[in-house]
Amino acid sequence: MGKKGKREKKGKGAEKTAAKMERKVSRRAKKEEEDLEALIAEFQSLDAKKTQVIETSCPPPSPRLNGSLSAHPEKDELILFGGFGKEQCSPVVHSEKVADSQAGGGGCCPPSLPDETYLYNELHVYNIRKNSWSKAEIPNPPPRRCAHQAAVVPTAGGQLWVFGGEFASPNGEQFYHYKDLWVLHLATKTWEQIKASGGPSGRSGHRMVACKRQLIIFGGFHESARDYIYYNDAYAFNLDSFTWSKLAPSGIGPTPRSGCQMATTPEGSIIIYGGYSKQRIKKDVDKGTLHTDMFLLKAEGAGKEEDKWAWSRLNPSGVKPTPRSGFSVAIGPNNRSLLFGGVHDEEEEESIEGDFFNDIYFYDIGKNRWFPGQLKGPKSEKRKRRRGRQAEAEDAGDEEMEKQPPQGPVEVVKEVVAEDGTVMTIKQVISGPAEEKDRSESEEEEEGEALGQQVEPCPRSNAMLAVKHGVLYVYGGMFEVGDRQFTLSDLYSIDLHKMEEWKVLVEMDPKAQEWLEESESDEEEDDMEGAEGGEEEESSSEEESEDEGGEEQHPSVQPGETHADYLSRTEQYWIKLARSNMGPDAKEKKVVKVAHAMAKTFYEDSV
């Protein structure tokens, strides 16, 4: 009896300790949420000082991701709202910087503290015809946020509806999730908060589409200091009655997830593809899942408010997207939805390396079929290439034809260097024509031709997309190497009807791409290595001397030298350069990979 009573007391003691810890964590979480709410209120009080709409021309918005880019329903304009970024500037008092940004100081985008997160709620408008940006400061906007959702409807000159999203603390470690609903009346440029009960709980990473006078919301996640939760619920907001209803579809639907693709069909059904979720395996151990399944959410009623909905599983044909998260979505022409970019994280020893993408995949809603969007190239160039190939075949015969490059996927590695010297390596795969013998002419036209390297957006995740007049616009996003993140502010477009070429509307900061640089210590080390390496290295060292402009030169390509020979001769030089940029902690395998990419780029620029 004594031992049993002792065990019972011990068990009760453990329960008390757990309960005490739970209360402590709960109080801390509540305190953190109150602090975030106070910070949000501080920003809102500053926004409340705006009494009139002020529209000014401005440079392109600062680098950001997880905002929303929407096409104006009546004008040739794109509307950028919200988003997340990291500002770099001199440290001053936080309140002074906020006040300065509200007064229009600091240019187009408000500043923040160095290396701190910054969330936006101002409105930027891109004029497509003028290729110019403007900023609209509108009184009483929604609180600053990212990872929200926005949808445009043509009602009353156009309305932009915004739901949910999150606010992050300046250090990026605490999050507040919104459950508010706002509408921007585009004709009058006025914000209005819609207060209606029965809507979704606070969340971010969800998806929202406008469908037959309703806003349909699915999924998302909520994270707190104690735990996180992913959702697979669906809600509808009626744009006529301004009321929420939670859908209770029959059938088996998607598992909880965020960041999926959500599109509408002409009949008013909803398509869900992919997404990401994680679950706790044990204490402090989480397992992430990249979803690749596809579902249809269909209304079975006849347009009534009490429509009954049903889930069904889709099994599309064609070439499906490779597994990824952080991809961006849009609705294209010809009854097709599309996804762009994203990232696939691969665990390597104790670190995680992300492979980023810049490809496009189309889903043909009518045919229930996936296919990759491949560039066809301008027609004039295609004709020249075709004539060139025919001439080569006639002159050189089969032997020359065998020397043509393979038609399979080609991996291209590029690199961008941040201002602190960190090398950001980005990888993309350019697909070749599908090797199906029985495909139709229309399928061949859809899949196009592989043209090798062209001007195109660098691979990225969490970019912002919009489609206007059949043209896709891609703005911003991010990619990363190790613990370093690089946020983008470039703008590209491509005609989805022609799929000929990407157009650069706003380039990345050229300074970010100047990786062809060395420090003085690297120069001295290379000179020493050249002295020890004999006459060949001495000649190579001479080639690396400064040119007339004062910039140091890399080992030059000798006449008739192949890429393989050039790499063999200069590999150690490029490895040393890559190591100097990436730091002593970079893995040797990664350093070699970057070095080879740099050598290849320099070789191709030289021949």
C-alpha positions as CSV (number, residue, x, y, z in Angstrom):
1,M,0.0,0.0,0.0
2,G,2.8,2.3,0.9
3,K,4.6,1.9,-2.5
4,K,1.3,2.4,-4.4
5,G,0.5,5.6,-2.5
6,K,4.0,6.8,-3.2
7,R,3.5,6.3,-6.9
8,E,0.2,8.0,-6.8
9,K,1.7,11.0,-5.1
10,K,4.5,11.1,-7.6
11,G,2.0,11.0,-10.5
12,K,0.0,13.8,-9.0
13,G,3.2,15.8,-8.5
14,A,4.1,15.4,-12.2
15,E,0.6,16.5,-13.2
16,K,0.9,19.6,-11.0
17,T,4.2,20.4,-12.5
18,A,2.8,20.0,-16.1
19,A,-0.2,22.1,-15.2
20,K,2.0,24.8,-13.7
21,M,4.2,24.8,-16.8
22,E,1.1,25.0,-19.0
23,R,-0.2,28.0,-17.1
24,K,3.2,29.6,-17.4
25,V,3.4,29.1,-21.1
26,S,-0.2,30.3,-21.5
27,R,0.6,33.5,-19.6
28,R,3.7,34.1,-21.7
29,A,1.8,33.5,-25.0
30,K,-1.0,35.8,-23.8
31,K,1.6,38.5,-22.9
32,E,3.3,38.2,-26.3
33,E,-0.1,38.5,-28.1
34,E,-0.9,41.6,-26.1
35,D,2.5,43.1,-27.0
36,L,1.8,42.4,-30.7
37,E,-1.7,43.9,-30.4
38,A,-0.2,47.0,-28.8
39,L,2.3,47.3,-31.6
40,I,-0.4,46.9,-34.2
41,A,-2.5,49.5,-32.4
42,E,0.5,51.9,-32.4
43,F,0.8,51.5,-36.2
44,Q,-2.9,52.0,-36.6
45,S,-2.9,55.2,-34.6
46,L,-0.3,56.6,-37.0
47,D,-2.4,55.4,-40.0
48,A,-5.4,57.1,-38.5
49,K,-3.7,60.5,-38.9
50,K,-4.2,60.3,-42.6
51,T,-7.2,62.3,-43.6
52,Q,-7.1,62.3,-47.4
53,V,-5.9,60.1,-50.3
54,I,-2.4,61.0,-51.4
55,E,-1.2,59.6,-54.7
56,T,2.5,60.1,-55.7
57,S,4.8,58.6,-58.3
58,C,7.5,56.5,-56.7
59,P,10.4,54.1,-57.5
60,P,9.6,50.4,-57.5
61,P,8.5,49.1,-54.1
62,S,11.2,47.7,-51.8
63,P,12.0,44.0,-51.9
64,R,9.2,41.9,-50.4
65,L,7.4,38.6,-50.5
66,N,4.0,37.2,-49.4
67,G,2.1,40.2,-50.5
68,S,-0.8,40.3,-52.9
69,L,-0.7,41.5,-56.6
70,S,-4.1,41.9,-58.2
71,A,-5.2,43.1,-61.6
72,H,-7.6,46.1,-61.7
73,P,-10.8,44.9,-63.3
74,E,-11.3,48.0,-65.4
75,K,-7.9,49.7,-65.7
76,D,-4.5,48.6,-67.0
77,E,-3.1,48.5,-63.5
78,L,-1.8,46.1,-61.0
79,I,-2.4,46.6,-57.3
80,L,0.2,45.6,-54.7
81,F,-0.8,45.4,-51.1
82,G,1.0,44.3,-48.0
83,G,3.9,41.9,-47.8
84,F,6.9,41.2,-45.7
85,G,10.5,42.4,-46.1
86,K,13.7,43.2,-44.2
87,E,14.9,46.8,-44.3
88,Q,18.5,47.8,-44.1
89,C,19.2,51.3,-42.8
90,S,20.9,53.3,-40.0
91,P,19.4,52.6,-36.5
92,V,17.3,55.4,-35.0
93,V,14.4,55.5,-32.6
94,H,11.6,53.2,-33.8
95,S,8.8,55.6,-33.2
96,E,10.6,58.4,-35.1
97,K,11.1,56.1,-38.1
98,V,7.5,55.1,-38.1
99,A,6.4,58.7,-37.9
100,D,8.8,59.7,-40.7
101,S,7.6,56.9,-42.9
102,Q,4.0,58.0,-42.5
103,A,5.0,61.6,-43.3
104,G,6.4,60.4,-46.6
105,G,10.1,60.4,-45.5
106,G,12.5,57.9,-46.9
107,G,11.1,57.7,-50.4
108,C,8.6,55.2,-51.6
109,C,8.8,52.6,-48.8
110,P,9.0,53.2,-45.1
111,P,12.2,52.3,-43.2
112,S,12.8,50.0,-40.3
113,L,15.6,49.0,-37.9
114,P,18.6,47.1,-39.4
115,D,17.9,43.5,-40.2
116,E,14.4,43.7,-38.7
117,T,11.3,42.5,-40.3
118,Y,8.9,45.0,-41.8
119,L,5.3,44.5,-42.8
120,Y,3.4,46.8,-45.2
121,N,-0.1,48.1,-45.6
122,E,0.4,50.8,-48.1
123,L,-1.0,50.4,-51.6
124,H,1.3,50.5,-54.7
125,V,-0.1,50.7,-58.2
126,Y,1.8,49.6,-61.3
127,N,0.7,51.3,-64.6
128,I,1.1,48.7,-67.3
129,R,1.2,51.0,-70.2
130,K,3.6,53.6,-68.6
131,N,5.7,50.9,-66.9
132,S,5.7,53.1,-63.8
133,W,4.8,52.8,-60.1
134,S,2.8,55.1,-57.8
135,K,1.9,55.0,-54.2
136,A,-1.6,55.6,-52.8
137,E,-1.8,56.6,-49.1
138,I,-5.4,56.0,-48.1
139,P,-6.9,56.8,-44.7
140,N,-7.8,54.0,-42.3
141,P,-6.1,51.1,-44.1
142,P,-6.0,47.5,-42.7
143,P,-3.3,46.8,-40.2
144,R,0.1,45.8,-41.7
145,R,0.3,42.2,-42.8
146,C,1.7,39.5,-45.0
147,A,0.5,36.0,-46.1
148,H,-3.0,37.3,-46.5
149,Q,-5.3,36.7,-49.4
150,A,-6.8,39.2,-51.8
151,A,-9.5,38.9,-54.5
152,V,-10.9,41.4,-57.0
153,V,-14.5,41.7,-58.1
154,P,-15.9,44.1,-60.7
155,T,-18.7,45.5,-58.5
156,A,-19.1,49.3,-58.5
157,G,-15.9,50.1,-60.4
158,G,-13.9,47.4,-58.8
159,Q,-13.4,46.1,-55.3
160,L,-10.3,44.5,-53.7
161,W,-11.2,42.1,-50.8
162,V,-8.6,41.2,-48.2
163,F,-8.9,38.5,-45.5
164,G,-6.6,37.4,-42.8
165,G,-2.8,37.2,-42.8
166,E,-0.2,37.7,-40.1
167,F,1.8,40.4,-38.3
168,A,5.3,39.6,-37.1
169,S,7.3,41.2,-34.3
170,P,10.4,43.2,-35.4
171,N,12.6,40.2,-34.6
172,G,10.4,37.9,-36.6
173,E,9.9,35.4,-33.8
174,Q,6.3,36.2,-32.7
175,F,3.2,36.2,-34.9
176,Y,-0.3,37.6,-34.7
177,H,-2.9,36.1,-37.0
178,Y,-5.7,38.2,-38.4
179,K,-9.3,37.1,-39.0
180,D,-10.6,40.5,-40.3
181,L,-12.2,41.2,-43.7
182,W,-11.6,44.4,-45.6
183,V,-12.7,45.8,-48.9
184,L,-11.0,48.6,-50.9
185,H,-13.4,50.4,-53.1
186,L,-11.2,51.1,-56.1
187,A,-13.5,53.8,-57.7
188,T,-13.4,56.0,-54.5
189,K,-10.1,54.7,-53.0
190,T,-11.6,54.1,-49.6
191,W,-11.0,51.2,-47.2
192,E,-13.9,49.6,-45.3
193,Q,-13.8,46.9,-42.7
194,I,-16.6,44.4,-42.9
195,K,-17.6,43.2,-39.5
196,A,-19.6,39.9,-39.8
197,S,-19.8,37.1,-37.4
198,G,-19.3,33.4,-38.1
199,G,-16.1,33.7,-40.3
200,P,-12.9,31.7,-40.2
201,S,-10.5,31.9,-37.2
202,G,-7.3,33.9,-37.4
203,R,-4.9,32.4,-39.9
204,S,-2.4,32.9,-42.7
205,G,-1.3,30.9,-45.7
206,H,-4.9,30.2,-46.5
207,R,-6.3,30.6,-50.0
208,M,-9.3,32.7,-51.2
209,V,-11.1,33.0,-54.6
210,A,-14.1,35.0,-55.8
211,C,-16.7,32.6,-57.2
212,K,-20.3,33.5,-58.2
213,R,-20.8,36.4,-55.8
214,Q,-19.0,34.6,-53.0
215,L,-15.6,34.6,-51.5
216,I,-14.5,31.0,-50.8
217,I,-11.7,30.5,-48.2
218,F,-9.9,27.2,-47.6
219,G,-7.1,26.0,-45.3
220,G,-4.2,28.0,-43.8
221,F,-2.5,27.7,-40.4
222,H,-2.2,29.4,-37.1
223,E,1.0,29.4,-35.0
224,S,1.5,30.5,-31.3
225,A,4.2,30.2,-28.7
226,R,2.8,26.9,-27.6
227,D,1.7,25.1,-30.7
228,Y,0.6,25.4,-34.3
229,I,-2.4,24.1,-36.2
230,Y,-3.2,23.6,-39.9
231,Y,-6.7,23.9,-41.3
232,N,-8.8,22.1,-44.0
233,D,-12.0,23.9,-43.4
234,A,-13.9,26.0,-46.0
235,Y,-16.0,29.1,-45.6
236,A,-18.1,31.2,-47.9
237,F,-18.7,35.0,-47.6
238,N,-21.8,36.2,-49.5
239,L,-21.0,39.4,-51.3
240,D,-24.7,40.4,-51.5
241,S,-25.8,39.7,-47.9
242,F,-22.4,40.2,-46.3
243,T,-22.7,37.0,-44.2
244,W,-20.4,34.1,-43.5
245,S,-21.2,30.5,-43.7
246,K,-19.1,27.5,-42.9
247,L,-19.3,24.8,-45.6
248,A,-19.9,21.2,-44.7
249,P,-19.0,19.3,-47.9
250,S,-19.7,15.6,-48.2
251,G,-17.0,13.2,-49.3
252,I,-13.3,13.0,-48.4
253,G,-11.5,16.3,-48.9
254,P,-7.9,17.5,-48.6
255,T,-6.0,17.0,-45.3
256,P,-5.1,20.2,-43.4
257,R,-2.6,22.4,-45.3
258,S,-1.5,25.9,-46.3
259,G,-0.1,27.4,-49.4
260,C,-2.1,25.3,-51.9
261,Q,-3.3,26.2,-55.3
262,M,-6.9,27.2,-55.4
263,A,-8.8,28.0,-58.7
264,T,-12.3,28.3,-59.9
265,T,-13.9,26.5,-62.8
266,P,-16.4,28.2,-65.2
267,E,-19.2,26.2,-63.6
268,G,-18.4,27.6,-60.2
269,S,-16.5,24.6,-58.7
270,I,-13.2,25.0,-56.8
271,I,-10.0,23.1,-57.5
272,I,-7.4,22.5,-54.7
273,Y,-3.8,21.3,-55.5
274,G,-0.8,20.7,-53.3
275,G,0.2,22.7,-50.3
276,Y,2.3,22.2,-47.2
277,S,1.7,21.1,-43.6
278,K,3.7,19.8,-40.7
279,Q,3.0,17.7,-37.6
280,R,4.7,17.1,-34.4
281,I,6.3,13.7,-34.2
282,K,7.6,14.2,-30.7
283,K,8.7,17.0,-28.4
284,D,10.6,19.6,-30.5
285,V,10.6,17.4,-33.6
286,D,8.3,18.3,-36.5
287,K,7.8,16.6,-39.8
288,G,6.9,18.6,-42.9
289,T,4.8,17.2,-45.8
290,L,4.6,18.5,-49.4
291,H,1.2,17.6,-50.7
292,T,0.8,16.7,-54.4
293,D,-2.9,15.5,-54.4
294,M,-5.7,17.3,-56.1
295,F,-9.4,17.8,-55.2
296,L,-12.6,19.3,-56.6
297,L,-15.1,21.1,-54.4
298,K,-18.4,21.2,-56.2
299,A,-21.7,23.0,-55.4
300,E,-24.5,20.5,-55.8
301,G,-27.3,23.0,-55.4
302,A,-28.9,25.3,-58.0
303,G,-27.3,28.5,-57.0
304,K,-29.2,28.8,-53.7
305,E,-27.7,30.1,-50.5
306,E,-28.1,26.7,-49.0
307,D,-26.0,25.0,-51.7
308,K,-24.7,21.6,-50.7
309,W,-21.0,21.1,-51.5
310,A,-19.1,17.8,-52.1
311,W,-15.4,16.9,-52.3
312,S,-14.1,14.5,-54.9
313,R,-10.6,13.4,-55.8
314,L,-9.0,14.4,-59.1
315,N,-6.5,12.3,-61.0
316,P,-5.2,14.6,-63.7
317,S,-3.1,13.4,-66.6
318,G,0.0,15.0,-68.2
319,V,3.2,16.2,-66.7
320,K,2.5,17.2,-63.1
321,P,4.6,19.8,-61.1
322,T,7.4,18.4,-59.1
323,P,6.8,18.5,-55.3
324,R,7.3,22.0,-53.8
325,S,6.1,24.6,-51.4
326,G,6.0,28.4,-51.6
327,F,4.7,28.4,-55.2
328,S,2.5,31.2,-56.5
329,V,-0.7,30.8,-58.3
330,A,-2.9,32.7,-60.8
331,I,-5.7,32.1,-63.3
332,G,-4.5,32.2,-66.9
333,P,-6.4,32.4,-70.2
334,N,-8.0,29.5,-72.1
335,N,-9.6,27.9,-68.9
336,R,-6.2,27.2,-67.3
337,S,-4.8,27.9,-63.9
338,L,-1.1,28.1,-63.4
339,L,1.6,27.9,-60.7
340,F,5.0,29.5,-60.7
341,G,8.2,28.9,-58.8
342,G,8.5,27.5,-55.3
343,V,11.1,25.6,-53.3
344,H,11.8,22.0,-52.4
345,D,13.8,21.6,-49.3
346,E,16.3,18.8,-49.1
347,E,17.9,17.7,-45.8
348,E,21.6,17.3,-46.2
349,E,23.4,16.0,-43.0
350,E,22.4,18.5,-40.3
351,S,21.3,21.3,-42.7
352,I,18.5,21.9,-45.1
353,E,19.2,23.0,-48.7
354,G,16.4,24.4,-50.8
355,D,16.1,23.9,-54.5
356,F,14.3,26.9,-55.9
357,F,12.3,26.9,-59.2
358,N,11.3,29.5,-61.8
359,D,9.2,27.2,-64.0
360,I,5.5,27.5,-64.9
361,Y,3.0,24.6,-64.9
362,F,-0.5,24.9,-66.4
363,Y,-3.5,23.0,-65.4
364,D,-6.1,22.7,-68.1
365,I,-9.4,22.7,-66.2
366,G,-11.5,21.3,-69.1
367,K,-9.1,18.5,-69.9
368,N,-8.0,17.7,-66.3
369,R,-4.4,17.8,-67.5
370,W,-1.1,19.3,-66.3
371,F,1.6,20.4,-68.7
372,P,4.8,22.5,-68.3
373,G,4.9,26.0,-69.8
374,Q,7.9,26.0,-72.1
375,L,9.2,29.0,-73.9
376,K,8.9,28.8,-77.7
377,G,11.0,31.8,-78.5
378,P,10.2,34.7,-81.0
379,K,8.9,33.4,-84.3
380,S,11.6,35.1,-86.3
381,E,14.3,33.5,-84.2
382,K,12.6,30.1,-84.5
383,R,12.6,30.3,-88.3
384,K,16.3,31.2,-88.3
385,R,17.1,28.3,-86.0
386,R,15.1,25.9,-88.1
387,R,16.8,27.1,-91.4
388,G,20.1,26.8,-89.6
389,R,19.4,23.2,-88.5
390,Q,18.3,22.2,-92.0
391,A,21.4,23.6,-93.6
392,E,23.7,21.9,-91.1
393,A,21.9,18.6,-91.7
394,E,22.2,18.9,-95.4
395,D,25.9,19.9,-95.3
396,A,27.2,17.7,-92.5
397,G,24.8,14.8,-92.6
398,D,23.9,12.5,-89.8
399,E,27.3,12.8,-88.0
400,E,26.8,16.5,-87.5
401,M,23.3,16.0,-86.3
402,E,24.5,13.7,-83.6
403,K,26.5,16.5,-82.2
404,Q,23.4,18.6,-81.5
405,P,22.7,19.1,-77.8
406,P,20.4,16.6,-76.1
407,Q,16.7,17.4,-75.9
408,G,16.2,16.3,-72.3
409,P,16.0,18.6,-69.3
410,V,19.1,20.9,-68.9
411,E,20.2,22.1,-65.4
412,V,21.4,25.6,-65.3
413,V,23.1,27.1,-62.2
414,K,23.3,30.8,-61.6
415,E,24.6,32.8,-58.7
416,V,23.8,36.2,-57.2
417,V,25.9,37.8,-54.5
418,A,24.4,39.8,-51.7
419,E,26.1,43.1,-50.7
420,D,27.8,41.4,-47.8
421,G,29.6,39.0,-50.3
422,T,27.4,35.9,-49.6
423,V,27.0,33.9,-52.7
424,M,23.4,32.9,-53.4
425,T,23.3,29.9,-55.8
426,I,20.1,29.4,-57.7
427,K,19.3,26.3,-59.8
428,Q,16.7,25.8,-62.5
429,V,15.9,23.0,-64.9
430,I,14.9,23.9,-68.5
431,S,12.7,21.1,-69.8
432,G,13.2,19.6,-73.3
433,P,10.3,18.6,-75.5
434,A,8.2,15.7,-74.2
435,E,9.3,12.4,-75.7
436,E,5.7,11.2,-76.5
437,K,5.4,9.9,-80.0
438,D,1.7,10.0,-80.1
439,R,1.0,13.5,-78.9
440,S,-1.2,15.8,-81.0
441,E,-0.1,19.0,-82.7
442,S,-2.0,21.1,-80.1
443,E,0.0,19.3,-77.4
444,E,3.2,20.0,-79.2
445,E,2.3,23.7,-79.4
446,E,1.5,23.8,-75.7
447,E,4.8,22.2,-74.7
448,G,6.9,24.3,-77.1
449,E,10.6,24.0,-77.7
450,A,13.5,24.1,-75.4
451,L,15.7,27.1,-76.2
452,G,18.4,26.9,-73.6
453,Q,19.2,29.9,-71.4
454,Q,17.1,33.0,-71.9
455,V,16.2,36.1,-70.0
456,E,13.9,34.9,-67.3
457,P,13.1,35.5,-63.6
458,C,15.6,33.8,-61.2
459,P,14.1,30.9,-59.2
460,R,12.2,32.0,-56.2
461,S,9.4,31.2,-53.7
462,N,6.5,33.3,-52.4
463,A,6.5,35.7,-55.4
464,M,3.4,37.8,-56.2
465,L,1.5,37.0,-59.5
466,A,-1.2,38.7,-61.5
467,V,-2.7,38.2,-65.0
468,K,-4.0,41.0,-67.1
469,H,-5.0,40.7,-70.8
470,G,-3.4,37.3,-70.9
471,V,-0.1,38.5,-69.7
472,L,1.5,37.1,-66.5
473,Y,3.3,39.5,-64.2
474,V,5.7,38.2,-61.5
475,Y,6.9,40.5,-58.8
476,G,9.4,39.9,-55.9
477,G,9.7,36.8,-53.8
478,M,12.8,35.3,-52.2
479,F,15.4,32.6,-52.3
480,E,17.9,31.5,-49.7
481,V,21.2,29.8,-49.1
482,G,21.7,28.2,-45.7
483,D,20.5,30.8,-43.1
484,R,20.8,33.7,-45.6
485,Q,17.7,35.0,-47.3
486,F,17.7,37.2,-50.4
487,T,14.5,39.2,-51.0
488,L,13.7,40.4,-54.5
489,S,12.0,43.4,-56.0
490,D,12.2,42.7,-59.8
491,L,9.2,42.6,-62.1
492,Y,8.9,40.3,-65.1
493,S,6.1,39.6,-67.6
494,I,5.3,36.9,-70.2
495,D,2.4,36.7,-72.7
496,L,0.7,33.4,-71.8
497,H,-0.9,33.2,-75.3
498,K,2.4,33.2,-77.1
499,M,4.8,31.9,-74.4
500,E,7.7,33.3,-76.5
501,E,9.9,35.1,-74.0
502,W,10.1,36.8,-70.6
503,K,10.3,40.6,-70.5
504,V,12.2,42.4,-67.8
505,L,10.1,45.4,-66.6
506,V,12.1,46.1,-63.4
507,E,15.6,44.6,-62.9
508,M,17.2,43.5,-59.7
509,D,19.7,45.9,-58.2
510,P,22.8,45.4,-60.4
511,K,25.0,45.6,-57.3
512,A,23.5,42.4,-56.1
513,Q,24.9,40.6,-59.2
514,E,28.5,41.8,-59.1
515,W,30.0,38.5,-58.0
516,L,33.0,39.0,-60.3
517,E,35.1,40.6,-57.5
518,E,37.9,39.6,-55.2
519,S,39.5,41.0,-52.1
520,E,43.2,42.0,-52.0
521,S,44.1,39.0,-49.9
522,D,42.6,36.7,-52.5
523,E,44.7,38.5,-55.2
524,E,47.9,38.0,-53.1
525,E,47.1,34.3,-52.5
526,D,46.5,33.8,-56.2
527,D,49.9,35.5,-57.0
528,M,51.7,33.2,-54.6
529,E,50.0,30.1,-56.0
530,G,51.0,31.2,-59.5
531,A,54.6,31.6,-58.5
532,E,54.6,28.1,-57.1
533,G,52.8,26.6,-60.0
534,G,55.5,27.2,-62.7
535,E,55.3,29.0,-66.1
536,E,51.7,28.1,-66.8
537,E,50.5,29.5,-63.5
538,E,52.7,32.6,-64.0
539,S,51.0,33.3,-67.3
540,S,47.6,32.7,-65.7
541,S,48.6,35.2,-63.0
542,E,49.5,37.8,-65.6
543,E,46.1,37.4,-67.2
544,E,44.6,38.2,-63.8
545,S,46.2,41.6,-63.7
546,E,44.2,44.7,-63.6
547,D,42.7,46.1,-66.8
548,E,42.5,49.8,-67.9
549,G,39.4,50.3,-65.8
550,G,41.2,49.2,-62.6
551,E,39.0,46.0,-62.2
552,E,40.7,42.7,-61.6
553,Q,40.5,40.1,-64.3
554,H,39.7,36.4,-64.0
555,P,41.7,33.8,-65.9
556,S,41.0,34.5,-69.6
557,V,39.7,31.9,-72.0
558,Q,42.4,30.8,-74.5
559,P,41.5,30.7,-78.2
560,G,39.8,27.5,-79.1
561,E,39.7,26.3,-75.5
562,T,36.7,24.1,-74.6
563,H,34.7,24.6,-71.4
564,A,36.1,21.4,-69.9
565,D,39.7,22.4,-70.6
566,Y,39.1,25.8,-69.2
567,L,37.6,24.4,-66.0
568,S,40.4,21.9,-65.6
569,R,43.0,24.6,-65.9
570,T,41.3,27.2,-63.6
571,E,39.3,25.1,-61.2
572,Q,41.4,25.9,-58.1
573,Y,41.2,29.6,-58.8
574,W,37.4,29.5,-58.9
575,I,37.2,27.3,-55.8
576,K,39.3,29.8,-54.0
577,L,37.1,32.7,-55.1
578,A,33.9,30.8,-54.2
579,R,35.4,30.0,-50.7
580,S,36.3,33.6,-50.1
581,N,32.7,34.6,-50.8
582,M,30.9,31.8,-49.0
583,G,33.0,31.8,-45.9
584,P,35.0,29.1,-44.0
585,D,31.8,27.3,-42.8
586,A,30.5,26.5,-46.3
587,K,30.5,22.8,-47.2
588,E,33.2,21.8,-49.7
589,K,30.6,20.2,-52.0
590,K,28.6,23.4,-52.1
591,V,31.8,25.5,-52.7
592,V,32.8,23.3,-55.7
593,K,29.3,23.6,-57.1
594,V,29.3,27.4,-56.9
595,A,32.9,27.5,-58.3
596,H,32.0,25.5,-61.3
597,A,28.9,27.7,-61.9
598,M,31.0,30.8,-61.7
599,A,33.6,29.4,-64.1
600,K,30.9,28.3,-66.6
601,T,29.2,31.7,-66.5
602,F,32.6,33.5,-67.1
603,Y,33.5,31.1,-69.9
604,E,30.2,31.6,-71.7
605,D,30.5,35.3,-71.4
606,S,34.0,35.2,-72.9
607,V,33.4,33.0,-76.0
